Amino acid sequence: MRVADVCRIVITLAGASMAISLAVDTADAAAGRNSAVQRCMAEARASTDVNQGAVFNQRRQTAVYRSCMQQAGFRP
């Protein structure tokens, strides 16, 4: 085998390794965001006050969801 062939194989393997690592990191980030969305939506629903109007509750839920997502480090 020539040196150029060995270098090509090493570079190809390194690139494949980086691609797999990036895919795993992306999947982990998506799973973290999904769990944060579910948690924040539940928190927002729990903040509803039965004695208030629908508009007040919607605004409150939006504010609670936004705050929760920002604290989790994600965009709302």
C-alpha positions as CSV (number, residue, x, y, z in Angstrom):
1,M,0.0,0.0,0.0
2,R,1.2,3.4,-0.8
3,V,1.4,6.2,1.8
4,A,-1.3,8.2,-0.1
5,D,-3.7,5.2,0.2
6,V,-3.0,4.9,4.0
7,C,-3.6,8.6,4.5
8,R,-6.8,8.5,2.5
9,I,-8.1,5.6,4.6
10,V,-7.2,7.4,7.9
11,I,-8.9,10.6,6.8
12,T,-12.0,8.7,5.7
13,L,-12.2,6.9,9.0
14,A,-11.7,10.2,10.9
15,G,-14.4,11.9,8.9
16,A,-16.8,9.0,9.5
17,S,-16.1,9.1,13.2
18,M,-16.8,12.8,13.4
19,A,-20.0,12.4,11.4
20,I,-21.3,9.7,13.8
21,S,-20.3,11.8,16.8
22,L,-22.2,14.8,15.4
23,A,-25.3,12.7,14.7
24,V,-25.2,11.3,18.3
25,D,-24.8,14.9,19.7
26,T,-27.6,16.2,17.6
27,A,-29.9,13.3,18.7
28,D,-29.0,14.0,22.4
29,A,-29.8,17.7,22.0
30,A,-33.1,17.0,20.3
31,A,-34.1,14.6,23.1
32,G,-33.1,17.2,25.7
33,R,-35.2,19.8,24.0
34,N,-38.2,17.5,23.7
35,S,-38.1,16.7,27.4
36,A,-37.8,20.4,28.2
37,V,-40.8,21.2,26.0
38,Q,-42.9,18.5,27.7
39,R,-41.9,19.6,31.1
40,C,-42.5,23.3,30.4
41,M,-45.9,22.6,28.7
42,A,-47.0,20.7,31.8
43,E,-45.8,23.5,34.0
44,A,-47.7,26.1,31.9
45,R,-50.9,24.0,32.0
46,A,-50.6,23.8,35.8
47,S,-50.4,27.5,36.1
48,T,-54.0,28.0,34.8
49,D,-56.3,29.8,37.3
50,V,-59.9,28.6,36.9
51,N,-61.2,32.0,38.3
52,Q,-59.5,34.0,35.6
53,G,-60.6,34.5,32.0
54,A,-59.3,32.6,29.0
55,V,-57.2,35.5,27.7
56,F,-55.5,35.9,31.1
57,N,-54.8,32.2,31.3
58,Q,-53.4,32.1,27.8
59,R,-51.0,35.0,28.5
60,R,-50.0,33.4,31.8
61,Q,-49.3,30.0,30.2
62,T,-47.3,31.7,27.5
63,A,-45.2,33.6,30.0
64,V,-44.6,30.5,32.2
65,Y,-43.7,28.3,29.1
66,R,-41.3,31.0,27.8
67,S,-39.6,31.4,31.2
68,C,-39.2,27.7,31.7
69,M,-37.7,27.1,28.3
70,Q,-35.3,30.0,28.7
71,Q,-34.2,28.7,32.1
72,A,-33.6,25.3,30.5
73,G,-31.3,26.9,27.9
74,F,-33.6,26.6,24.9
75,R,-35.5,29.0,22.7
76,P,-39.2,29.0,23.5
